[in-house]
Amino acid sequence: MPSADDPGSADDPRRGSDGERAGGGRLRDCLDGLRMAAGTLTAVPVAAPRVDRTAARWAMVSAPLVGALLGAAGAAVLVLAAAAGLPGFLAGIAAVGALALLTRGLHLDGLADLADGLGSGRPPEQAVEVMRRSDIGPFGVITLVLVLAAQAAALGAIAGASPAAAAAALVAAAATGRLAITWACTPRVPPARPEGLGAFVSGTVPYRAAGAATGAVLLAAAAAGFATGGGPFALWCAAAAAAGLGAAAALLARAVARTGGITGDTLGALSETATTAVLVVAAAGAA
């Protein structure tokens, strides 16, 4: 298994010479990871050429980029809806629906499952079993309704002032949501069970890679805010991204304490939580 800080392990048969590994080997890893991220985090049928811990590392590091692309697609729907004359709230609903469609609702499903697990009040092992069930309980339903309403309302509030600013906020929110997944895959965050997506990606992302991804997302959020709303909105977008990460970190700490670690459902819940927090804070800045 590769170490937490080296994108490739010393016994990797594809390693070759140092120069070859630093060049073509790492480029292949990056591209394989990006394809894995697209296939895992979206509904786009992208076949990963290989699935291993090295590819998983690059996939989780690439998650914010995939999120930004998803946000751009949702933003296009929002702008078109606003241009067609729909009120801001309905344009926000259209954008949120587009994101759910592009992800097959997997992140929303994870959010509902984690809500049911945390709300069950059961010991860690039993809480994880609650999360694995195919049905959705009352905690999950209530959480989904509140989160989707908050996302649509926040987007609608921003779009009422500027559809372009709402589009920028959505891109920043979607990228931050997937950045929360990146941080959940850093060392010292254990898996809740020995199998599944959580176990496969747990601990794969080195801290320096997560930090670099964070810097890129914060800069991109500020740039998008500046381009659509000037300096004040740029600061709000950057602050919103930071707030989204903070909200996800709080949920991650709670999930690990209650379930013993992360699962695929936990990752989806973190993404939706961070996305929602970013949109709500950005809406406050646009008001």
Secondary structure as UniProt FT lines:
FT   TURN            10..11
FT   TURN            13..14
FT   HELIX           18..20
FT   HELIX           21..25
FT   HELIX           26..41
FT   HELIX           53..83
FT   TURN            84..85
FT   HELIX           88..102
FT   TURN            103..105
FT   HELIX           106..119
FT   HELIX           124..132
FT   HELIX           138..161
FT   HELIX           163..184
FT   TURN            187..188
FT   HELIX           197..201
FT   TURN            202..203
FT   HELIX           207..259
FT   HELIX           264..286
//
